[in-house]
Amino acid sequence: MNSIRFVLLKTVAVALGIGAVVPSLVSAPAGGALAGDRPRVIVSSDIGGTDPDDFQSMVHLLVYADVLDLEGLISSPYGPGRKEHILAMIDRYEHDYPNLKSYSARYPTPNALRAMAKQGAIDGAGLAGFTRPTEGSEWIVHCARRDDPRPLWVLAWGGIEDLAQALHDAPDILPKLRVYFIGGPNKMWSANAYDYVEQNHPKLWMIEANATYRGWFTGGNQTGEWGNTAFVTAHVVGRGALGEYFASLLRGSIKMGDSPSVGYLLHGTPDDPTQPGWGGRFVRIWDGRKTVFDRLTTAADEVEAFGTVEFALPLPPGMSRENTFGALIDNRIRVAGENDGHTLRFRFSPRDAKRWPYVIQSDFAALDGKTGAFTAVPPPVARTSHPSRIHPDWWIDDPDPAAAEGVHPGAKSVNRWREDILRDFAERMARCKAPAATNANSAP
């Protein structure tokens, strides 16, 4: 039966001029936005910041905007990204909008998207994990308090300063939120905000995808048209303003590292992270992921990869509150420290299992230049048999080696769907190129 279905679908595909873009024979998970659900969504992105893959993920988001109830697009950068980068993407969407809306009247108008674009936190939070309200954090609160029985999904593609600020200012919104956080490097830059949320809002419903997301562009079937570069050439180039811009990034190769958060809502069982789906499969988080040191460390000191490391050092004799200090980690990552007059404190989240050297930088001569290191190690699989008693709805990458793609935990739970994901994305990109032959099949 499957072989007959495949032949029929391929015949239809050829007739429509889309080549081999047909559904995979691998059974896709049921449920999600493509099955008729319509989730409320806010995206918080560091678009325009240090990694251009957010632009690619924004293209992906916009061509699926008819099956999502988009309520917010927040610029929450590490680095130079700003709201203007979101607005520039909406300008490209506007060029393709006439074609897109011929397929579905539910595509939001460009002006509706512009109205929901907000500027979030520009700088990282201090040790407190929050600072002051931003346009972005206030928009999260506003949307969460709307009279709508559906949960509000916050897809965090960058830092989570705005989420932390919103929870600090309006803790009553917590039961309404569902968060999919693309962690890893974003958590590394956002360790203080993460620590605040994890320590002070343990009941938050949260998926912390520190490495699973890498399955979107690593592993899976990358032969022929499914290769990261070949796919762009075959199915993205020439597909409207969005497609042309996508193809101009990252040497015309797929990364789209934030798109698994959207894929999670498109196909799968979003209410149950343990079930398979396009955005990955996750396990309950465990306790003991934070390590606190009251001394400078050596490489023999081990911490959990993707966990939180906090240094709480005694104030050296003669050092005052006016003196400053911080750390340069791995000879490239500057971490600000705080001096409260009694303790010198800074935090970090190691994104890789490896040795992490550091050097203290301070205007207090007796402290400046002191060095140390620690080693981040993968958590044992046995941790999954002891889910957290503190965080009942917090989920993380599966540490089982069978789910890993190389050194990336959980990535195979995404790349197993690579052909399904890319076939569907190819069809969406084709919408940007030309209008539907008839509006008879358009969504109401």
C-alpha positions, 0 to 999 in steps of 0.5 A: 500500500505504501509503495502505491501511495508513493507512486501516486504522490510522486506522479502528482508531484511531477505534474505540479513541477516540484520534482521529488518533493513528496511526503516521506514514507516514514510515519510522521507524528500526529498532531501539531499546527499542521494537523489543525491545531493553532498555537499562540506564539511569541518568538524572542530572537537575537536576529542580527546578532552574532549568528545569521542563522536567525534570519534563516529561521525567521524565513521558516517561521514566516512561511508557516505563519498561516498555521500559527497564531503569531502574537509577538516578534521580540528582538532579544539579542546578544550583540548588535541585533535590533528590532530593525532586523525583524522589520527588514524581514517583514519587508521581504515577507511583504514582497511575497505576501500576495503569493502567500495569501493566495494559498491561505487567507490566514497569513498575517498582513505585513502591518500586523507583523510590524505591530507585534515587533518589539525591542527587548533587552539589549544587555545581559542581566546582572547577577540578579537575573533581571533589570528593568522592564522592556518593550519586549518583556511587557509584551510577553506579560500583555499577551499572557494576560489576554483572555484566551484559554490556549497557552502562550508559547514563547520560542526563545531563539536568543537570550531569555532576559525578557522572559526572566523580566516578564516572570519577575514583573508578573509571576501570575503569567507563569501557568499560561506559558510554554517555553521552548528555549534554544539553549547551548550557546544562548544559555552561555550568554544568558546564564544569569537570566537562566539562573533566575528563572530556574531558581525562582520559577521552578514550576515553569513549563520549559523545554531546554534544548541545549543540543537537540536543535543541532539535528536540524542541520547535522546528520540525517539523510544529507544525500542528493537534494537533502544536503544542506547546500544542495537543498537551498540550491534546489528548493530555496533559490528563486523562491521570492524575496524570502528565498533569495535572502535565505540563500544569500546567508551562510554561503547558501547552506542550511543552519536554521538552528532555531527552527526546531522550536517551530518544528516542535509546534508544527508536527508532533505532540506539543503537550508531551515532550517525551513523544517524537516530533519535528522539534525533538524528543526530551526527558524530564530534567534532573536536579543537581545541575548547578555547581557552586565553588567558593575557590578558584578551581583546577581542571580536576574540578568537574561540572555538568555540561550545559549546567550552571557554574557559579563562583562565590569567592571570598573578598580578598583583604584590602579589596573594596566594593569600588573595585571591579572584577570579571573573568575571561573564559576560554580566552574569548568569553568575558563574564562580568562579576559582581562585588557586594562587599563580601563576596565576588560572584560570577556565573557561566554555563559551559556549552561543550563537554571539555576543559574550560580555562579562565583568567580573573580580570580586575583593577585590584592588583592582588586578584588580577591575572589569577587563573583556573579551569574546570572540566565540563562532562556529559551527565550520566544516562542514569540521571534520567531515572531520577527526575527533578522533584523541584521542576515538574514540567522542565525538559531537556535533551536525552543524554542516551548515546543512542539519541546523540548525533556525534557529540550532540545529545538528542540531535537524532530525535530531530534529524530522523525527520529530516526528509519530512521536514525539508519536503514540507519546507520546500512546498512552503518556499514554493508558495513564495515563488508563484500564486496558487493556481486557484484559490478554491483550495485556500484556507478560509 
